[in-house]
Amino acid sequence: MDTVHFGIVAADGGLPIISKAVVHGGVAYLCGVTAEPGGDAAQQTAQVLQRIDRLLAAVGTDKSRLLTAQVWLADMADFEAHNAVWNQGVDPQHPPARACTGAPLWRPGLKVEVMVSAAVARPGT
């Protein structure tokens, strides 16, 4: 089985070297996706979901094939606002298994971080 790395980000300003996505065994694993700092949790969630959609497309899949999602909120008081946008952005017929927890995020002003995995069609399927 081949492993393919997408969007490798070089270390810059103390940030780690990472792949934005890795595909292995028919599954795409995305890095934690954040928005630009600023705005409220609903705005950041919308931007994160747009970025996830673009990454999924880049690796040959889409949100209808999500398997799992891990959500981190800087403030759990934003849970309801986040979920309102999440529920509009997720495929209601194929929602992922999901966990959501509160955690301090790496950059000031960030309110939401989401990490997903998704099935990817294998060549010829």
C-alpha positions as a Markdown table, in Angstrom:
| # | Residue | x | y | z |
|---|---|---|---|---|
| 1 | Met | 0.0 | 0.0 | 0.0 |
| 2 | Asp | 1.3 | 3.4 | -1.0 |
| 3 | Thr | 1.1 | 6.4 | 1.3 |
| 4 | Val | 0.7 | 9.8 | -0.3 |
| 5 | His | 1.4 | 13.1 | 1.5 |
| 6 | Phe | -0.4 | 16.2 | 0.3 |
| 7 | Gly | 0.4 | 19.8 | 1.1 |
| 8 | Ile | 3.6 | 19.3 | 3.1 |
| 9 | Val | 4.2 | 22.5 | 5.1 |
| 10 | Ala | 7.8 | 23.3 | 5.9 |
| 11 | Ala | 8.8 | 24.5 | 9.4 |
| 12 | Asp | 8.4 | 28.2 | 9.6 |
| 13 | Gly | 8.5 | 30.5 | 12.7 |
| 14 | Gly | 8.5 | 27.6 | 15.2 |
| 15 | Leu | 5.7 | 25.6 | 13.4 |
| 16 | Pro | 6.1 | 21.9 | 12.9 |
| 17 | Ile | 6.7 | 20.2 | 9.5 |
| 18 | Ile | 3.4 | 18.5 | 8.6 |
| 19 | Ser | 1.3 | 17.2 | 5.8 |
| 20 | Lys | -2.1 | 18.8 | 5.3 |
| 21 | Ala | -3.4 | 15.4 | 4.4 |
| 22 | Val | -2.1 | 11.8 | 4.2 |
| 23 | Val | -3.8 | 9.1 | 2.2 |
| 24 | His | -3.1 | 5.4 | 3.1 |
| 25 | Gly | -5.2 | 2.3 | 2.7 |
| 26 | Gly | -8.1 | 4.1 | 1.1 |
| 27 | Val | -8.4 | 6.6 | 4.0 |
| 28 | Ala | -7.5 | 10.3 | 3.9 |
| 29 | Tyr | -6.3 | 11.7 | 7.2 |
| 30 | Leu | -6.4 | 15.5 | 7.4 |
| 31 | Cys | -4.4 | 17.7 | 9.8 |
| 32 | Gly | -6.2 | 19.9 | 12.3 |
| 33 | Val | -7.8 | 22.6 | 10.3 |
| 34 | Thr | -8.3 | 26.1 | 11.7 |
| 35 | Ala | -9.7 | 29.4 | 10.4 |
| 36 | Glu | -8.0 | 32.8 | 10.3 |
| 37 | Pro | -8.0 | 34.2 | 13.8 |
| 38 | Gly | -10.9 | 36.7 | 14.4 |
| 39 | Gly | -14.6 | 36.5 | 14.1 |
| 40 | Asp | -16.9 | 34.3 | 16.2 |
| 41 | Ala | -17.1 | 30.6 | 16.5 |
| 42 | Ala | -19.8 | 30.3 | 13.8 |
| 43 | Gln | -17.7 | 32.3 | 11.3 |
| 44 | Gln | -14.6 | 30.3 | 12.1 |
| 45 | Thr | -16.5 | 27.0 | 11.8 |
| 46 | Ala | -17.8 | 28.0 | 8.4 |
| 47 | Gln | -14.3 | 28.8 | 7.2 |
| 48 | Val | -12.9 | 25.6 | 8.6 |
| 49 | Leu | -15.6 | 23.5 | 6.9 |
| 50 | Gln | -14.8 | 25.3 | 3.6 |
| 51 | Arg | -11.1 | 24.5 | 4.0 |
| 52 | Ile | -11.9 | 20.9 | 4.8 |
| 53 | Asp | -14.0 | 20.6 | 1.7 |
| 54 | Arg | -11.1 | 21.9 | -0.4 |
| 55 | Leu | -8.6 | 19.5 | 1.2 |
| 56 | Leu | -11.0 | 16.6 | 0.7 |
| 57 | Ala | -11.4 | 17.5 | -3.0 |
| 58 | Ala | -7.6 | 17.7 | -3.4 |
| 59 | Val | -7.2 | 14.1 | -2.2 |
| 60 | Gly | -10.1 | 12.7 | -4.2 |
| 61 | Thr | -13.0 | 12.6 | -1.8 |
| 62 | Asp | -15.7 | 14.7 | -0.2 |
| 63 | Lys | -17.7 | 15.3 | 2.9 |
| 64 | Ser | -20.2 | 12.5 | 2.1 |
| 65 | Arg | -17.3 | 10.0 | 2.8 |
| 66 | Leu | -16.3 | 11.4 | 6.2 |
| 67 | Leu | -15.5 | 8.7 | 8.7 |
| 68 | Thr | -14.5 | 10.6 | 11.9 |
| 69 | Ala | -14.2 | 14.2 | 13.1 |
| 70 | Gln | -12.5 | 15.6 | 16.1 |
| 71 | Val | -13.5 | 19.1 | 17.1 |
| 72 | Trp | -11.7 | 21.3 | 19.6 |
| 73 | Leu | -13.4 | 24.5 | 20.8 |
| 74 | Ala | -11.4 | 27.1 | 22.7 |
| 75 | Asp | -14.5 | 27.8 | 24.7 |
| 76 | Met | -17.2 | 25.2 | 25.2 |
| 77 | Ala | -19.7 | 28.0 | 25.5 |
| 78 | Asp | -19.5 | 28.2 | 21.7 |
| 79 | Phe | -20.7 | 24.6 | 21.4 |
| 80 | Glu | -24.2 | 25.5 | 20.2 |
| 81 | Ala | -23.1 | 28.2 | 17.7 |
| 82 | His | -20.5 | 25.8 | 16.3 |
| 83 | Asn | -23.1 | 23.0 | 16.0 |
| 84 | Ala | -25.5 | 25.3 | 14.1 |
| 85 | Val | -22.9 | 25.8 | 11.4 |
| 86 | Trp | -21.6 | 22.2 | 11.6 |
| 87 | Asn | -25.2 | 20.8 | 11.0 |
| 88 | Gln | -25.5 | 23.0 | 7.9 |
| 89 | Gly | -22.2 | 21.9 | 6.5 |
| 90 | Val | -22.1 | 18.1 | 7.2 |
| 91 | Asp | -23.8 | 15.6 | 4.8 |
| 92 | Pro | -26.9 | 14.7 | 6.9 |
| 93 | Gln | -27.2 | 11.3 | 5.2 |
| 94 | His | -23.5 | 10.5 | 5.9 |
| 95 | Pro | -22.4 | 12.2 | 9.1 |
| 96 | Pro | -19.1 | 11.2 | 10.6 |
| 97 | Ala | -18.5 | 9.7 | 14.1 |
| 98 | Arg | -17.6 | 12.9 | 16.0 |
| 99 | Ala | -16.0 | 14.0 | 19.3 |
| 100 | Cys | -15.9 | 17.6 | 20.6 |
| 101 | Thr | -14.0 | 18.9 | 23.5 |
| 102 | Gly | -12.7 | 22.2 | 24.9 |
| 103 | Ala | -9.0 | 22.9 | 24.6 |
| 104 | Pro | -6.7 | 25.8 | 24.4 |
| 105 | Leu | -5.8 | 26.3 | 20.7 |
| 106 | Trp | -2.3 | 27.1 | 19.4 |
| 107 | Arg | -2.8 | 30.6 | 18.1 |
| 108 | Pro | -4.5 | 33.6 | 19.8 |
| 109 | Gly | -8.0 | 34.3 | 18.4 |
| 110 | Leu | -8.6 | 30.7 | 17.2 |
| 111 | Lys | -11.9 | 29.4 | 18.4 |
| 112 | Val | -12.3 | 26.1 | 16.4 |
| 113 | Glu | -10.1 | 23.4 | 15.1 |
| 114 | Val | -11.4 | 20.3 | 13.3 |
| 115 | Met | -9.5 | 17.1 | 12.2 |
| 116 | Val | -11.3 | 14.6 | 9.9 |
| 117 | Ser | -10.7 | 11.3 | 8.2 |
| 118 | Ala | -12.5 | 10.2 | 5.1 |
| 119 | Ala | -12.8 | 7.2 | 2.8 |
| 120 | Val | -11.1 | 7.7 | -0.6 |
| 121 | Ala | -12.2 | 5.7 | -3.7 |
| 122 | Arg | -9.4 | 3.4 | -4.8 |
| 123 | Pro | -8.4 | 3.6 | -8.5 |
| 124 | Gly | -10.8 | 1.7 | -10.6 |
| 125 | Thr | -13.7 | 1.8 | -8.1 |
